[in-house]
């Protein structure tokens, strides 16, 4: 949300008297005043200059009488337009360089100077406004404070030295919101990207954008240019981006029933099956670089090319029935739960047969004695974890995030010298489903790796500090 100071600066520089317009342009430019003003100027120039008259009226004296207003002060104009020959002021040289480099800043400056000359601002307010423009230009030039203090022009320097001293160009709006061409696959359209993903054993990441939706352009600026997101895409995905009105894009929209934009999806290149998608972007539920990176890592931990692909199910087809395990393959806890379910069914079932009160003995007396003489069953994996002593959470230690299967997040610290088995024991003793005998795996790292082989190693040896650990059910 733009602060009142930024809104005031935008309105002073752009000539707009609409607070909502100022907030919208600041929000689109990431609260960068010069970028927001430049975007406002470009928009008004493309729309026929509709904001020029209103801007001048908004900054005019009360009543609209401009006859008594003096002409612009040339001395002040020269101070703001200082060419740097006497310039030890940090922003002046930067302002001159910006005006010489980009016509957009020159137009913005001239309009501001004209509005200040016609306004009823106090002299100090005018000086403050000019100082804000100089500081903005100095920031946009890319020079630090030390370089700005020593920035001078020398008439005796040759052209080569002048080129070396020229500050770098500020980023343009079209570059900030342009598609991430470094990540995109271009050749062959959707089918070409799918074939490359299939051959390289990587998932196909699809992004369909709509030019009229600002969220599509913001996705290019805020998500696809993030370093972490870029690394994740290069490691595990082939990225294909298209506009919804292009031939390839419209064909994809019809095939996969896209309803909102921007559309992000992950496709299994082996079967062209849609495995995950996210459509639309609101201020309440935005797509950020952090949320996408978390989703991508979670997806890769749950899916692997080592497993056979799941064929798309025809519309209306029922899921195959779940095949129950034989009794001899069940664990002791599963057999106990099955027996409890069977007893509950027997109690609820009506008695319709004679001899319901009779008890049937299974096996002979010798067999029953032999069964009693068998050694007790070994404790299960969960039983062992429930007996492990888990100390209280330390004030300082290795901090990690545990992502539960239901989507919840648990953040906890462990001692760096604790064995990894302590993490298993903590989950077993704090989760009701695990207490009931449900077994699980812990996956960490990228690509995700099962932690059970390293259960006797310490947290520090496995490098788990600051890691996100995914909890997955075995069944």
C-alpha positions as CSV (number, residue, x, y, z in Angstrom):
1,X,0.0,0.0,0.0
2,X,1.4,3.4,-1.1
3,X,2.2,5.8,1.8
4,X,0.7,9.3,1.9
5,X,4.2,10.8,1.2
6,X,4.5,8.7,-2.0
7,X,1.0,9.7,-3.1
8,X,1.8,13.4,-2.5
9,X,5.0,13.2,-4.5
10,X,3.2,11.4,-7.4
11,X,0.4,14.0,-7.4
12,X,3.0,16.9,-7.3
13,X,5.0,15.5,-10.2
14,X,2.2,14.2,-12.4
15,X,-0.3,16.9,-11.9
16,X,-3.1,14.5,-11.0
17,X,-5.5,15.5,-8.3
18,X,-7.1,12.0,-8.0
19,X,-5.8,10.1,-5.0
20,X,-7.1,6.7,-6.2
21,X,-5.3,7.2,-9.6
22,X,-2.0,8.0,-7.7
23,X,-2.4,4.8,-5.5
24,X,-3.1,2.6,-8.6
25,X,0.0,3.8,-10.5
26,X,2.2,3.5,-7.4
27,X,0.9,-0.1,-6.8
28,X,1.6,-1.0,-10.5
29,X,5.2,0.4,-10.3
30,X,6.1,-1.2,-6.9
31,X,5.9,2.2,-5.1
32,X,8.6,3.7,-7.4
33,X,7.6,7.3,-7.9
34,X,9.5,8.0,-11.1
35,X,8.3,4.8,-12.7
36,X,4.7,5.5,-11.6
37,X,4.9,9.1,-13.0
38,X,6.4,7.9,-16.3
39,X,3.7,5.3,-16.6
40,X,1.1,8.0,-16.0
41,X,2.6,10.3,-18.6
42,X,2.8,7.5,-21.2
43,X,-0.8,6.5,-20.6
44,X,-2.1,10.1,-20.9
45,X,0.0,10.7,-24.0
46,X,-1.4,7.5,-25.6
47,X,-5.0,8.5,-24.6
48,X,-4.9,11.9,-26.1
49,X,-3.4,13.9,-23.2
50,X,-6.6,13.9,-21.2
51,X,-4.8,14.5,-18.0
52,X,-2.9,17.7,-19.0
53,X,-5.6,20.2,-18.5
54,X,-6.9,18.6,-15.4
55,X,-3.4,18.5,-14.0
56,X,-2.8,22.2,-14.6
57,X,-6.2,23.0,-13.0
58,X,-5.5,20.8,-10.1
59,X,-2.2,22.7,-9.3
60,X,-3.5,26.2,-10.2
61,X,-4.2,29.0,-7.8
62,X,-7.7,29.1,-6.1
63,X,-10.4,30.4,-8.4
64,X,-8.4,29.6,-11.6
65,X,-7.0,33.2,-11.9
66,X,-3.5,32.8,-13.2
67,X,-3.0,36.4,-14.3
68,X,-1.1,37.5,-11.2
69,X,1.2,34.5,-11.1
70,X,4.8,35.3,-12.0
71,X,6.8,33.6,-14.7
72,X,9.2,30.7,-13.9
73,X,12.3,31.6,-12.0
74,X,15.3,31.0,-14.4
75,X,17.7,30.8,-11.5
76,X,15.8,28.0,-9.9
77,X,15.5,26.3,-13.3
78,X,19.3,26.5,-13.8
79,X,19.9,25.0,-10.3
80,X,17.6,22.0,-11.1
81,X,19.1,21.6,-14.6
82,X,22.7,21.9,-13.3
83,X,24.9,20.3,-15.9
84,X,27.4,19.1,-13.3
85,X,30.2,21.6,-14.0
86,X,30.0,23.0,-10.5
87,X,28.1,20.1,-9.2
88,X,29.1,18.6,-5.9
89,X,25.4,18.1,-5.1
90,X,24.5,14.4,-5.1
91,X,21.3,14.6,-7.3
92,X,22.1,17.4,-9.8
93,X,24.5,15.5,-12.1
94,X,22.3,12.5,-12.0
95,X,19.3,14.6,-13.0
96,X,21.1,16.1,-16.0
97,X,22.2,12.6,-17.1
98,X,18.7,11.3,-16.8
99,X,17.3,14.2,-18.8
100,X,19.9,13.7,-21.5
101,X,19.4,9.9,-21.7
102,X,15.6,9.5,-21.6
103,X,13.1,11.9,-23.2
104,X,10.4,10.5,-20.8
105,X,12.2,12.2,-17.8
106,X,12.6,15.5,-19.8
107,X,8.8,15.6,-20.5
108,X,8.0,14.8,-16.8
109,X,10.5,17.5,-15.6
110,X,9.1,20.2,-18.0
111,X,5.5,19.5,-17.0
112,X,6.5,19.7,-13.3
113,X,8.3,22.9,-13.7
114,X,5.4,24.5,-15.5
115,X,3.0,23.3,-12.9
116,X,5.2,24.7,-10.0
117,X,5.4,28.1,-11.8
118,X,1.6,28.3,-12.0
119,X,0.9,27.0,-8.5
120,X,0.4,28.8,-5.2
121,X,3.1,26.6,-3.5
122,X,5.2,28.3,-0.9
123,X,8.9,28.7,-2.0
124,X,10.0,26.1,0.5
125,X,7.5,23.6,-0.8
126,X,8.7,24.2,-4.4
127,X,12.3,23.6,-3.3
128,X,11.3,20.4,-1.5
129,X,9.5,19.1,-4.6
130,X,12.5,19.8,-6.8
131,X,14.8,18.2,-4.3
132,X,12.6,15.1,-4.4
133,X,12.9,15.0,-8.2
134,X,16.7,15.3,-8.0
135,X,16.9,12.4,-5.4
136,X,14.6,10.3,-7.6
137,X,16.9,10.9,-10.6
138,X,20.0,10.1,-8.6
139,X,18.5,6.8,-7.5
140,X,17.5,6.0,-11.1
141,X,21.0,6.7,-12.4
142,X,22.3,3.7,-10.5
143,X,25.3,5.6,-8.9
144,X,26.0,5.3,-5.2
145,X,26.5,8.4,-2.9
146,X,30.3,8.4,-3.2
147,X,30.2,8.3,-7.0
148,X,27.5,11.0,-7.1
149,X,29.6,13.4,-4.9
150,X,32.6,13.1,-7.3
151,X,30.6,13.1,-10.5
152,X,31.9,15.9,-12.8
153,X,32.1,16.6,-16.4
154,X,35.4,17.5,-17.9
155,X,35.3,19.4,-21.2
156,X,38.8,18.2,-22.0
157,X,37.9,14.5,-21.8
158,X,37.6,12.6,-25.1
159,X,34.6,10.7,-26.3
160,X,35.9,7.4,-25.0
161,X,36.2,8.7,-21.4
162,X,32.7,10.3,-21.6
163,X,31.3,6.9,-22.6
164,X,33.0,5.2,-19.7
165,X,31.6,7.8,-17.2
166,X,28.1,7.6,-18.5
167,X,25.8,6.1,-15.8
168,X,23.9,2.9,-16.7
169,X,20.4,3.3,-18.3
170,X,17.5,2.9,-15.9
171,X,15.2,-0.1,-16.5
172,X,12.3,0.5,-18.9
173,X,8.7,-0.4,-18.2
174,X,8.6,-2.8,-21.1
175,X,11.7,-4.6,-19.9
176,X,10.2,-5.0,-16.3
177,X,7.0,-6.6,-17.5
178,X,8.3,-8.5,-20.6
179,X,8.1,-12.3,-20.9
180,X,11.0,-14.3,-19.4
181,X,12.5,-15.3,-22.7
182,X,15.6,-16.9,-21.0
183,X,13.3,-19.5,-19.5
184,X,10.8,-20.1,-22.3
185,X,10.8,-22.9,-24.8
186,X,9.9,-21.5,-28.3
187,X,10.5,-24.2,-30.9
188,X,7.5,-26.3,-32.0
189,X,4.8,-24.8,-29.8
190,X,3.1,-26.9,-27.2
191,X,3.8,-30.2,-28.8
192,X,7.5,-29.3,-29.2
193,X,7.8,-28.3,-25.6
194,X,6.0,-31.5,-24.6
195,X,8.4,-33.6,-26.6
196,X,11.5,-31.9,-25.1
197,X,10.1,-32.3,-21.6
198,X,9.4,-36.0,-22.3
199,X,12.9,-36.6,-23.6
200,X,14.6,-34.8,-20.7
201,X,12.3,-36.4,-18.1
202,X,11.0,-33.1,-16.8
203,X,7.5,-31.8,-16.2
204,X,5.9,-29.3,-18.6
205,X,5.1,-26.0,-16.9
206,X,2.5,-24.0,-18.9
207,X,1.6,-20.3,-18.5
208,X,-1.3,-18.8,-20.6
209,X,-1.6,-15.0,-20.3
210,X,-4.1,-12.4,-21.2
211,X,-2.7,-9.0,-22.4
212,X,-5.6,-7.0,-20.8
213,X,-5.0,-8.6,-17.4
214,X,-2.3,-6.7,-15.4
215,X,-1.8,-9.7,-13.2
216,X,-0.3,-11.5,-16.2
217,X,2.3,-8.9,-16.6
218,X,3.0,-8.7,-12.9
219,X,3.6,-12.5,-13.0
220,X,6.5,-11.8,-15.4
221,X,7.9,-9.2,-13.1
222,X,7.4,-10.7,-9.6
223,X,7.5,-14.5,-10.1
224,X,9.3,-15.7,-13.3
225,X,12.3,-13.3,-12.6
226,X,12.8,-14.6,-9.1
227,X,16.2,-16.4,-8.7
228,X,14.8,-19.3,-6.7
229,X,11.9,-19.8,-9.1
230,X,14.2,-19.6,-12.1
231,X,16.5,-22.3,-10.6
232,X,13.6,-24.6,-9.8
233,X,12.2,-24.3,-13.4
234,X,15.6,-25.0,-14.9
235,X,16.1,-28.1,-12.8
236,X,12.7,-29.8,-13.0
237,X,10.5,-28.2,-15.8
238,X,10.3,-27.1,-19.4
239,X,8.6,-23.7,-19.4
240,X,6.1,-22.8,-22.2
241,X,4.3,-19.4,-22.2
242,X,1.7,-18.2,-24.7
243,X,-1.0,-15.5,-25.0
244,X,-4.6,-16.6,-25.1
245,X,-5.2,-15.1,-28.5
246,X,-2.4,-16.8,-30.3
247,X,-3.2,-20.0,-32.4
248,X,-1.3,-22.2,-30.0
249,X,-2.7,-20.5,-26.9
250,X,-6.3,-20.6,-28.0
251,X,-6.0,-24.3,-28.9
252,X,-4.6,-25.0,-25.4
253,X,-7.4,-22.9,-23.8
254,X,-10.1,-25.0,-25.6
255,X,-8.4,-28.3,-24.9
256,X,-7.8,-27.8,-21.2
257,X,-10.9,-25.6,-20.5
258,X,-9.1,-22.4,-19.2
259,X,-11.6,-20.1,-17.5
260,X,-9.4,-17.4,-15.9
261,X,-6.0,-15.7,-16.4
262,X,-3.2,-15.9,-15.8
263,X,-3.4,-19.7,-16.1
264,X,-0.5,-21.8,-14.7
265,X,-0.5,-25.6,-15.1
266,X,1.8,-28.6,-14.8
267,X,1.4,-31.2,-17.5
268,X,2.7,-34.8,-17.6
269,X,4.5,-34.8,-21.0
270,X,4.1,-38.6,-21.3
271,X,0.3,-38.5,-21.3
272,X,-0.5,-34.8,-21.7
273,X,-2.5,-35.2,-18.4
274,X,-3.2,-32.0,-16.4
275,X,-1.7,-32.7,-13.0
276,X,-1.9,-29.3,-11.3
277,X,-3.3,-25.8,-12.2
278,X,-3.8,-22.3,-10.7
279,X,-6.0,-19.7,-12.4
280,X,-6.6,-16.1,-11.7
281,X,-4.8,-13.7,-9.3
282,X,-6.4,-11.4,-6.8
283,X,-4.9,-9.0,-4.2
284,X,-6.3,-11.3,-1.5
285,X,-4.9,-14.5,-3.0
286,X,-1.9,-13.5,-5.1
287,X,0.7,-15.7,-6.8
288,X,4.0,-14.8,-5.2
289,X,7.5,-16.2,-5.9
290,X,7.5,-17.9,-2.5
291,X,4.1,-19.6,-2.9
292,X,5.0,-20.9,-6.4
293,X,8.4,-22.2,-5.2
294,X,6.8,-24.0,-2.3
295,X,4.2,-25.5,-4.6
296,X,6.8,-26.6,-7.1
297,X,9.0,-28.3,-4.5
298,X,6.0,-30.1,-3.0
299,X,4.9,-31.3,-6.4
300,X,8.3,-32.7,-7.3
301,X,8.4,-34.5,-3.9
302,X,5.1,-36.2,-4.6
303,X,5.6,-37.1,-8.2
304,X,8.5,-38.8,-10.0
305,X,9.3,-40.0,-13.5
306,X,10.5,-43.3,-12.0
307,X,6.9,-44.3,-11.5
308,X,4.7,-45.2,-14.5
309,X,2.4,-42.4,-15.7
310,X,-1.3,-42.4,-14.7
311,X,-3.4,-42.5,-17.7
312,X,-6.2,-39.9,-18.0
313,X,-9.6,-41.3,-16.8
314,X,-12.5,-41.0,-19.2
315,X,-15.2,-38.6,-18.2
316,X,-17.8,-40.3,-15.9
317,X,-15.6,-43.3,-15.2
318,X,-15.6,-44.6,-11.7
319,X,-12.4,-45.0,-9.7
320,X,-11.2,-48.7,-9.5
321,X,-12.2,-50.4,-6.2
322,X,-9.5,-50.4,-3.5
323,X,-8.1,-53.9,-3.1
324,X,-7.8,-55.0,0.5
325,X,-4.6,-56.6,1.7
326,X,-4.6,-60.2,2.8
327,X,-4.7,-60.8,6.6
328,X,-1.1,-62.1,6.6
329,X,0.2,-58.9,5.0
330,X,-1.4,-56.7,7.7
331,X,0.6,-55.3,10.5
332,X,-0.4,-56.0,14.1
333,X,-2.1,-52.6,14.5
334,X,-4.0,-53.1,11.2
335,X,-5.1,-56.5,12.3
336,X,-6.4,-55.0,15.6
337,X,-8.3,-52.3,13.8
338,X,-9.8,-54.8,11.4
339,X,-10.9,-57.0,14.3
340,X,-12.5,-53.9,16.0
341,X,-14.4,-53.0,12.9
342,X,-15.6,-56.6,12.4
343,X,-16.8,-56.7,16.1
344,X,-18.7,-53.4,15.6
345,X,-20.4,-54.8,12.5
346,X,-21.4,-58.0,14.4
347,X,-23.0,-55.9,17.2
348,X,-25.0,-53.7,14.8
349,X,-26.1,-56.7,12.6
350,X,-29.6,-58.2,13.6
351,X,-29.7,-61.8,14.8
352,X,-31.6,-63.9,12.2
353,X,-30.0,-67.3,12.6
354,X,-30.4,-69.9,15.2
355,X,-27.4,-70.6,17.4
356,X,-26.2,-66.9,17.4
357,X,-25.2,-67.3,21.0
358,X,-22.9,-70.2,20.3
359,X,-19.2,-69.7,20.2
360,X,-17.2,-71.4,17.6
361,X,-13.7,-72.6,18.7
362,X,-11.1,-72.4,15.9
363,X,-8.4,-75.0,16.2
364,X,-7.7,-77.9,18.5
365,X,-6.4,-77.6,22.1
366,X,-2.9,-78.5,21.0
367,X,-3.0,-75.7,18.4
368,X,-4.2,-73.2,20.9
369,X,-1.5,-74.2,23.4
370,X,1.1,-73.9,20.6
371,X,-0.3,-70.4,19.8
372,X,0.0,-69.3,23.4
373,X,3.6,-70.6,23.5
374,X,4.7,-68.3,20.6
375,X,6.9,-65.3,21.5
376,X,5.2,-62.0,21.7
377,X,5.2,-59.9,18.5
378,X,8.0,-57.4,18.0
379,X,7.0,-53.8,18.5
380,X,6.1,-51.9,15.4
381,X,7.9,-48.9,13.9
382,X,5.4,-46.5,15.4
383,X,5.6,-48.2,18.9
384,X,9.3,-47.6,18.9
385,X,8.9,-43.9,18.0
386,X,6.3,-43.4,20.8
387,X,8.8,-44.6,23.4
388,X,11.6,-42.2,22.3
389,X,12.1,-39.3,24.7
390,X,11.7,-36.0,22.9
391,X,13.2,-33.0,24.8
392,X,11.5,-29.6,24.9
393,X,12.1,-27.3,22.0
394,X,15.4,-25.5,22.5
395,X,15.6,-21.7,22.4
396,X,18.3,-21.8,19.8
397,X,18.9,-24.6,17.4
398,X,18.2,-25.9,13.9
399,X,14.9,-24.4,12.7
400,X,12.9,-26.4,10.2
401,X,9.4,-26.4,8.7
402,X,7.4,-29.6,8.6
403,X,4.7,-29.7,5.8
404,X,1.9,-32.1,6.9
405,X,-0.1,-34.1,4.3
406,X,-3.2,-32.0,5.1
407,X,-1.3,-28.8,4.1
408,X,-0.6,-27.5,7.6
409,X,2.8,-26.2,8.5
410,X,4.6,-27.0,11.8
411,X,7.8,-24.9,12.6
412,X,10.1,-26.3,15.3
413,X,13.7,-26.1,16.4
414,X,15.8,-29.2,17.2
415,X,19.3,-29.5,18.7
416,X,21.9,-29.8,15.9
417,X,23.3,-32.9,17.7
418,X,19.9,-34.7,17.9
419,X,19.6,-37.7,15.6
420,X,17.1,-37.5,12.8
421,X,15.1,-40.2,14.6
422,X,14.0,-37.4,17.0
423,X,12.1,-35.7,14.2
424,X,10.3,-38.9,13.5
425,X,9.5,-39.4,17.2
426,X,8.3,-35.8,17.5
427,X,5.8,-36.3,14.6
428,X,4.7,-39.7,16.0
429,X,3.9,-38.2,19.4
430,X,2.2,-35.1,18.2
431,X,0.0,-36.4,15.4
432,X,-3.2,-38.4,16.1
433,X,-3.1,-40.4,12.9
434,X,0.4,-41.6,13.5
435,X,-0.5,-42.5,17.1
436,X,-3.2,-44.7,15.5
437,X,-0.6,-46.6,13.6
438,X,-0.4,-44.8,10.3
439,X,3.1,-44.9,8.9
440,X,4.8,-42.0,7.1
441,X,8.0,-40.9,5.3
442,X,10.0,-37.7,5.7
443,X,11.3,-36.1,2.5
444,X,13.8,-33.2,2.3
445,X,16.1,-31.5,-0.1
446,X,15.8,-31.0,-3.9
447,X,15.3,-33.3,-5.5
448,X,13.4,-34.7,-2.4
449,X,15.3,-37.5,-0.6
450,X,13.9,-40.0,2.0
451,X,15.5,-39.3,5.4
452,X,15.0,-42.8,6.9
453,X,18.4,-44.2,5.7
454,X,20.0,-41.3,7.7
455,X,17.9,-41.8,10.8
456,X,20.9,-42.3,13.0
457,X,22.8,-39.3,11.7
458,X,22.6,-35.9,13.5
459,X,20.5,-33.0,12.2
460,X,23.7,-31.1,11.6
461,X,25.3,-33.9,9.5
462,X,22.3,-34.0,7.3
463,X,22.2,-30.3,6.8
464,X,18.5,-30.0,7.8
465,X,18.8,-26.5,9.5
466,X,16.5,-24.1,7.6
467,X,15.0,-26.9,5.4
468,X,11.4,-27.6,4.6
469,X,10.6,-31.3,5.3
470,X,7.6,-32.9,3.6
471,X,5.6,-35.6,5.5
472,X,4.0,-38.2,3.3
473,X,1.8,-41.1,4.2
474,X,3.0,-44.6,3.1
475,X,-0.5,-45.8,2.2
